[in-house]
Amino acid sequence: MDQRIINLFDEYTHKPLSREVFLKKLISLTGSSVAAMALLPLLEVNYANAATIPNSDDQLFTERITYAGDGTEMKAYVARPTEEKKYPVLMVIHENRGLNPHIEDVARRMALAGFLAIAPDALSPEGGTPADADKARELFAKLDAAKNLSNFIKGFEYAKTRKDTTSKFGAIGFCWGGALTNQLAVNMPDLKVAVPFYGRQPEAGDVPKIKAFVQLHYGGLDERVNAGIPAYEEALKKAGTRYELFIYEGAQHAFHNDTAPTRYNEAAAKLAWSRAIQLFEKELR
């Protein structure tokens, strides 16, 4: 697919670009409304492909919980192995579409790897994630950044109250969630591992605050996010932070999302996931 089309869709999903303007630009790039409508299903996510692991899997215990946030009640999805014992906690942080079937499936994948995964819904203060992805993106603009960060930190505080968790915490996030994972690393001294996928980098001046091992994953074609890599890596080196940085050549932004048919890159996604699991095993067990 023409990279200009993928870049346009990236602009649509990350900037205040209305669907009407997006479709007009897509028609201009493809040459006709018919061609644009034919391409649209290849660009947009399809949650029919989300459940690689069913919620009913008998190896897993899952539940929907609430916990006290910063002046609000936070909703979250939790998954862990069925055996009742203590597990390291991994927070799974969604993209700018909110807590959807794909992210719940990612949480189940983490649970099958032997962790307790908690996936909060950032849009809880706005009533929760709506089914319409466009409406979800609009709601993200209403979130208070400081309170949102606090809401996720309080998710770990909630995890400490459970009988099935250890005191070892990690986080993995994608896109918007990747940026938030970086912010958790800056603001949570007891976070042991942070694994941001194609997320916006923190300010260089904040990097010395990071105590976690940071593992960074980027798509080689993701020019928008990748522009921040050099400054971040320089700051990590200067601060002496333990980190790994992987760039997957030929991969797009959102390459790990297997419900996004055009951008999903199976080889890159599987390799990145295996690297993340290996790091979590090493640092959290």
C-alpha positions as CSV (number, residue, x, y, z in Angstrom):
1,M,0.0,0.0,0.0
2,D,1.1,3.5,-0.8
3,Q,3.0,4.8,2.3
4,R,1.3,8.2,1.9
5,I,-2.0,6.5,2.6
6,I,-0.7,4.8,5.7
7,N,0.8,8.1,6.8
8,L,-2.5,9.8,6.3
9,F,-4.3,7.2,8.4
10,D,-1.6,7.7,11.1
11,E,-2.3,11.5,11.0
12,Y,-6.1,10.8,11.3
13,T,-5.7,8.5,14.3
14,H,-3.2,10.8,16.2
15,K,-4.1,14.4,15.3
16,P,-7.3,16.4,15.4
17,L,-8.2,15.4,11.8
18,S,-12.0,14.9,11.3
19,R,-13.2,11.8,9.5
20,E,-14.7,14.0,6.8
21,V,-11.3,15.6,6.1
22,F,-9.6,12.2,6.3
23,L,-11.9,10.7,3.8
24,K,-11.5,13.7,1.4
25,K,-7.8,13.3,1.5
26,L,-8.0,9.5,1.1
27,I,-10.2,10.0,-2.0
28,S,-7.6,12.5,-3.4
29,L,-4.8,9.9,-2.9
30,T,-6.7,7.0,-4.3
31,G,-8.3,8.8,-7.2
32,S,-12.0,7.9,-6.4
33,S,-14.5,7.4,-3.6
34,V,-14.9,3.8,-4.7
35,A,-11.2,3.1,-4.4
36,A,-11.1,4.9,-1.0
37,M,-14.0,2.9,0.4
38,A,-12.3,-0.3,-0.8
39,L,-9.1,0.6,1.1
40,L,-10.8,1.7,4.3
41,P,-11.3,-1.8,5.7
42,L,-7.6,-2.5,5.2
43,L,-6.7,0.5,7.3
44,E,-9.2,0.4,10.2
45,V,-9.0,-2.1,13.0
46,N,-11.3,-5.1,13.0
47,Y,-12.0,-6.4,16.4
48,A,-13.4,-9.6,15.0
49,N,-9.8,-10.7,14.9
50,A,-9.1,-9.6,18.4
51,A,-9.6,-12.8,20.4
52,T,-6.5,-14.9,19.8
53,I,-7.2,-16.2,23.4
54,P,-10.8,-16.5,24.3
55,N,-12.0,-15.0,27.6
56,S,-13.3,-18.4,28.5
57,D,-9.9,-20.1,28.3
58,D,-9.8,-22.6,31.2
59,Q,-6.1,-21.7,31.9
60,L,-7.1,-18.2,32.9
61,F,-9.0,-16.3,35.6
62,T,-10.3,-13.0,34.3
63,E,-12.4,-10.3,35.9
64,R,-13.6,-6.7,35.5
65,I,-12.7,-4.6,38.5
66,T,-12.9,-1.0,39.7
67,Y,-10.5,0.9,41.8
68,A,-10.2,4.4,43.3
69,G,-8.5,6.8,40.9
70,D,-7.7,10.5,41.2
71,G,-11.2,11.8,42.1
72,T,-12.8,9.1,39.9
73,E,-13.6,5.4,39.8
74,M,-11.4,3.5,37.4
75,K,-12.5,0.5,35.4
76,A,-10.0,-2.2,34.5
77,Y,-9.7,-5.7,33.1
78,V,-7.6,-8.3,35.0
79,A,-6.3,-11.6,33.8
80,R,-4.0,-14.2,35.4
81,P,-3.4,-17.9,35.4
82,T,-6.1,-19.9,37.2
83,E,-3.7,-21.2,39.9
84,E,-4.2,-19.2,43.1
85,K,-0.8,-17.8,44.0
86,K,1.1,-14.6,43.9
87,Y,2.1,-13.2,40.4
88,P,4.2,-10.3,39.3
89,V,2.0,-7.4,38.1
90,L,2.1,-6.2,34.5
91,M,0.0,-3.2,33.5
92,V,-1.1,-3.3,29.9
93,I,-1.8,0.2,28.5
94,H,-4.0,0.7,25.5
95,E,-3.7,2.9,22.4
96,N,-5.7,6.0,21.9
97,R,-8.8,3.9,21.2
98,G,-9.3,3.0,24.9
99,L,-9.7,-0.4,26.5
100,N,-11.0,-2.5,23.6
101,P,-11.1,-6.3,22.8
102,H,-7.6,-6.3,21.4
103,I,-6.0,-4.9,24.5
104,E,-8.0,-7.3,26.7
105,D,-6.6,-10.1,24.5
106,V,-3.0,-8.8,25.0
107,A,-3.7,-8.9,28.8
108,R,-4.7,-12.6,28.4
109,R,-1.5,-13.3,26.5
110,M,0.4,-11.8,29.4
111,A,-1.6,-13.9,31.8
112,L,-0.7,-17.1,29.9
113,A,2.9,-16.1,30.2
114,G,2.5,-16.3,34.0
115,F,1.8,-12.7,35.1
116,L,-1.2,-10.9,36.6
117,A,-2.1,-8.4,33.9
118,I,-4.2,-5.3,34.7
119,A,-5.5,-3.2,31.9
120,P,-7.1,0.0,33.1
121,D,-9.5,2.1,31.0
122,A,-8.1,5.6,30.7
123,L,-11.5,6.8,29.6
124,S,-13.2,5.7,32.9
125,P,-13.6,9.4,34.0
126,E,-15.6,10.0,30.8
127,G,-17.8,7.0,31.3
128,G,-15.5,4.3,29.8
129,T,-14.4,3.4,26.2
130,P,-17.2,3.8,23.7
131,A,-17.6,1.4,20.8
132,D,-17.0,4.1,18.2
133,A,-13.2,4.6,17.9
134,D,-13.7,8.2,16.6
135,K,-15.7,9.1,19.7
136,A,-13.0,7.4,21.8
137,R,-10.3,9.6,20.3
138,E,-12.3,12.7,20.9
139,L,-12.6,11.8,24.6
140,F,-8.9,11.5,25.0
141,A,-8.6,15.2,24.4
142,K,-10.7,15.8,27.5
143,L,-8.4,13.9,29.9
144,D,-6.3,15.8,32.4
145,A,-2.7,14.6,31.8
146,A,-1.7,14.8,35.5
147,K,-4.8,13.1,36.8
148,N,-4.6,10.4,34.0
149,L,-1.0,9.6,35.1
150,S,-2.2,9.4,38.7
151,N,-5.0,7.1,37.7
152,F,-2.6,4.6,36.3
153,I,-0.2,4.9,39.3
154,K,-3.2,4.2,41.5
155,G,-3.8,1.1,39.5
156,F,-0.5,-0.3,40.9
157,E,-1.6,0.8,44.4
158,Y,-4.7,-1.2,43.9
159,A,-2.6,-4.2,42.8
160,K,-0.7,-4.1,46.1
161,T,-4.0,-4.8,48.0
162,R,-4.6,-8.0,46.2
163,K,-3.7,-11.4,47.6
164,D,-2.6,-12.8,44.2
165,T,0.2,-10.3,43.5
166,T,3.9,-9.8,44.3
167,S,5.6,-6.5,44.8
168,K,7.3,-6.6,41.4
169,F,5.7,-4.3,38.8
170,G,6.2,-3.8,35.1
171,A,4.3,-2.0,32.4
172,I,3.8,-2.4,28.6
173,G,2.0,0.1,26.5
174,F,1.2,0.7,22.8
175,C,1.2,4.1,21.0
176,W,-0.6,6.4,23.5
177,G,0.0,3.7,26.0
178,G,3.7,3.6,25.1
179,A,4.0,7.3,25.8
180,L,2.3,6.7,29.2
181,T,4.6,3.7,29.9
182,N,7.5,6.1,29.5
183,Q,5.8,8.6,31.9
184,L,5.2,5.8,34.5
185,A,8.9,5.0,34.3
186,V,9.8,8.6,35.0
187,N,7.2,8.9,37.9
188,M,7.3,5.5,39.6
189,P,10.6,4.6,41.3
190,D,9.3,1.1,42.2
191,L,8.5,0.2,38.5
192,K,11.0,-2.4,37.6
193,V,10.4,-2.8,33.8
194,A,8.9,-0.4,31.3
195,V,8.3,-1.6,27.7
196,P,6.9,1.1,25.5
197,F,5.9,0.2,21.9
198,Y,6.2,3.1,19.5
199,G,5.4,5.6,22.2
200,R,6.3,9.3,22.5
201,Q,9.5,9.8,24.5
202,P,9.7,11.7,27.8
203,E,11.6,14.9,28.2
204,A,15.3,14.4,28.3
205,G,15.5,16.2,31.6
206,D,13.2,13.7,33.2
207,V,15.2,10.6,32.1
208,P,17.5,10.5,35.1
209,K,14.4,9.9,37.3
210,I,13.9,6.5,35.6
211,K,14.8,3.5,37.8
212,A,13.2,0.8,35.6
213,F,14.8,-1.3,32.9
214,V,13.5,0.3,29.7
215,Q,13.0,-1.8,26.5
216,L,11.9,0.3,23.5
217,H,10.3,-1.0,20.3
218,Y,9.8,1.1,17.2
219,G,8.7,0.5,13.6
220,G,11.3,1.6,11.1
221,L,8.7,3.4,9.0
222,D,7.2,5.3,11.9
223,E,8.9,8.7,11.2
224,R,6.6,10.7,13.5
225,V,7.5,8.8,16.7
226,N,11.0,7.9,15.7
227,A,12.0,11.6,15.5
228,G,12.3,11.5,19.3
229,I,14.6,8.5,19.5
230,P,18.1,10.1,19.3
231,A,17.4,12.6,22.2
232,Y,15.9,9.8,24.3
233,E,18.7,7.4,23.7
234,E,21.3,10.0,24.4
235,A,19.6,10.9,27.7
236,L,19.4,7.2,28.7
237,K,23.1,6.7,28.0
238,K,24.0,9.9,29.9
239,A,21.9,8.8,32.9
240,G,23.3,5.3,33.0
241,T,19.8,3.8,32.6
242,R,19.6,0.2,31.7
243,Y,17.8,0.0,28.4
244,E,17.4,-1.9,25.1
245,L,16.3,-0.2,21.8
246,F,14.9,-2.2,18.9
247,I,13.9,-0.7,15.5
248,Y,12.1,-3.1,13.2
249,E,12.9,-2.3,9.6
250,G,10.0,-2.1,7.3
251,A,7.5,-2.1,10.1
252,Q,4.8,0.6,10.5
253,H,3.5,2.4,13.6
254,A,1.2,0.0,15.4
255,F,3.0,-3.0,14.0
256,H,2.0,-5.1,17.0
257,N,-1.7,-4.6,16.6
258,D,-3.0,-7.7,14.8
259,T,-6.5,-6.1,14.4
260,A,-4.9,-3.4,12.1
261,P,-4.5,-5.4,8.9
262,T,-2.3,-3.0,6.9
263,R,0.1,-2.0,9.7
264,Y,0.4,-5.3,11.5
265,N,3.7,-7.0,10.9
266,E,3.7,-10.6,12.2
267,A,7.4,-11.2,12.2
268,A,8.2,-7.9,14.0
269,A,5.3,-8.3,16.5
270,K,6.3,-11.9,17.5
271,L,10.0,-10.9,17.9
272,A,9.2,-7.8,19.9
273,W,6.8,-9.8,22.1
274,S,9.3,-12.5,22.8
275,R,11.9,-9.9,23.8
276,A,9.4,-8.3,26.1
277,I,8.5,-11.6,27.8
278,Q,12.1,-12.5,28.2
279,L,12.8,-9.2,29.9
280,F,9.8,-9.5,32.2
281,E,10.9,-13.0,33.2
282,K,14.4,-11.9,34.0
283,E,13.5,-8.8,36.0
284,L,10.2,-9.7,37.7
285,R,10.5,-13.3,38.8
